[in-house]
Amino acid sequence: MKRTRIAFLALLLACQGVWGVEIDAFFSGHQILDLCRAHIDETNTIKSNICASYIAGVVDYQSVLLGLGWLSKKDAWCLPEHVTTRQLVHVVVEHMENIPIDILNDAGAAQVSIALLNTYPCN
């Protein structure tokens, strides 16, 4: 079931140009990848902090959706108790570096979510 949800989301994102639908986002996947590479390489504190904050915001938003009942636990990720932001950044960067580059034109939050769902599925 999880693979079906991820495949549907990936298909939706890949087909947005075909349907003429634009997904407005503050940060694209390209931008998040750039920010998060700076976090890993420790080359730019500002970019690093933006990356970590962005990922934390996506994680917190899932908690909001769960709390409101707009997302079910079976469709969510479950982070380990002591996971660090740095670990999450590595997960996101690894995912983004291994997907087709054109997908990175889409909303960065979608790719952060997919990376976390793939790595930390709820059992």
VEXDREN-2710 file (C-alpha; in Angstrom, 1 decimal):
% VEXDREN-2710
k/r/px/py/pz
1/MET/0.0/0.0/0.0
2/LYS/2.8/2.4/0.9
3/ARG/4.5/1.9/-2.5
4/THR/1.1/2.6/-4.2
5/ARG/0.8/5.9/-2.4
6/ILE/4.4/6.9/-3.2
7/ALA/4.0/5.8/-6.8
8/PHE/0.8/7.9/-7.1
9/LEU/2.5/10.9/-5.6
10/ALA/5.5/10.5/-7.9
11/LEU/3.1/10.1/-10.9
12/LEU/1.1/13.2/-9.9
13/LEU/4.3/15.3/-9.6
14/ALA/5.8/13.9/-12.8
15/CYS/2.6/14.7/-14.8
16/GLN/2.0/18.2/-13.5
17/GLY/3.4/19.7/-16.7
18/VAL/1.2/17.4/-18.9
19/TRP/-1.9/18.6/-17.0
20/GLY/-0.8/22.2/-17.0
21/VAL/-1.0/22.3/-13.2
22/GLU/1.5/24.4/-11.4
23/ILE/2.3/23.6/-7.8
24/ASP/3.4/26.8/-6.1
25/ALA/6.0/26.3/-3.5
26/PHE/8.4/28.5/-1.6
27/PHE/11.3/26.0/-2.2
28/SER/11.8/23.6/-5.1
29/GLY/13.5/20.3/-4.6
30/HIS/16.6/21.9/-6.3
31/GLN/16.7/24.7/-3.7
32/ILE/16.3/22.3/-0.8
33/LEU/19.0/20.0/-2.2
34/ASP/21.4/23.0/-2.5
35/LEU/20.6/24.2/1.1
36/CYS/21.0/20.7/2.5
37/ARG/24.3/20.0/0.7
38/ALA/25.6/23.1/2.5
39/HIS/24.4/21.5/5.8
40/ILE/26.3/18.3/5.1
41/ASP/29.4/20.0/3.9
42/GLU/29.2/22.7/6.6
43/THR/30.0/25.3/4.0
44/ASN/27.3/27.9/4.7
45/THR/25.7/28.3/8.1
46/ILE/22.7/30.3/6.8
47/LYS/21.9/27.7/4.1
48/SER/22.5/24.9/6.7
49/ASN/20.1/26.5/9.1
50/ILE/17.4/27.0/6.4
51/CYS/17.7/23.4/5.4
52/ALA/17.4/22.0/8.9
53/SER/14.5/24.4/9.7
54/TYR/12.7/23.4/6.5
55/ILE/12.9/19.7/7.2
56/ALA/11.8/20.3/10.8
57/GLY/8.9/22.3/9.5
58/VAL/7.8/19.4/7.2
59/VAL/8.1/17.0/10.2
60/ASP/6.1/19.3/12.4
61/TYR/3.4/19.8/9.8
62/GLN/2.9/16.0/9.6
63/SER/2.2/16.1/13.4
64/VAL/-0.4/18.9/12.8
65/LEU/-2.1/16.8/10.0
66/LEU/-2.2/13.7/12.3
67/GLY/-3.5/15.7/15.2
68/LEU/-6.3/17.2/13.1
69/GLY/-7.2/13.8/11.7
70/TRP/-6.4/14.9/8.1
71/LEU/-3.7/12.2/7.8
72/SER/-3.8/8.6/9.0
73/LYS/-0.9/6.9/10.8
74/LYS/-0.7/4.4/8.0
75/ASP/0.1/7.2/5.6
76/ALA/2.7/8.9/7.8
77/TRP/6.3/8.3/8.7
78/CYS/7.4/7.4/12.2
79/LEU/10.8/8.8/13.2
80/PRO/13.0/7.0/15.7
81/GLU/12.9/8.5/19.2
82/HIS/16.4/10.0/19.1
83/VAL/16.8/10.8/15.4
84/THR/18.7/14.1/14.8
85/THR/18.1/16.8/12.3
86/ARG/21.5/16.0/10.8
87/GLN/20.4/12.4/10.2
88/LEU/17.2/13.6/8.5
89/VAL/19.2/16.0/6.3
90/HIS/21.3/13.0/5.1
91/VAL/18.2/11.0/4.4
92/VAL/16.7/13.8/2.3
93/VAL/19.9/14.5/0.4
94/GLU/20.5/10.9/-0.4
95/HIS/16.9/10.6/-1.7
96/MET/17.1/13.8/-3.8
97/GLU/20.5/12.8/-5.3
98/ASN/19.0/9.5/-6.5
99/ILE/15.8/10.7/-8.3
100/PRO/15.4/12.1/-11.8
101/ILE/16.6/15.7/-11.8
102/ASP/13.4/17.1/-13.3
103/ILE/11.4/15.9/-10.3
104/LEU/13.4/18.4/-8.3
105/ASN/11.6/21.2/-10.0
106/ASP/8.6/20.4/-7.9
107/ALA/7.9/21.4/-4.3
108/GLY/10.7/20.5/-2.0
109/ALA/8.3/19.4/0.8
110/ALA/7.0/16.6/-1.4
111/GLN/10.5/15.1/-1.8
112/VAL/11.3/15.6/1.9
113/SER/8.1/13.7/2.7
114/ILE/8.8/10.9/0.2
115/ALA/12.4/10.5/1.6
116/LEU/11.1/10.2/5.2
117/LEU/8.3/7.8/4.2
118/ASN/10.7/5.6/2.4
119/THR/13.2/5.6/5.3
120/TYR/10.9/5.7/8.4
121/PRO/7.6/3.9/7.5
122/CYS/5.2/3.3/10.4
123/ASN/4.8/-0.4/11.1
END
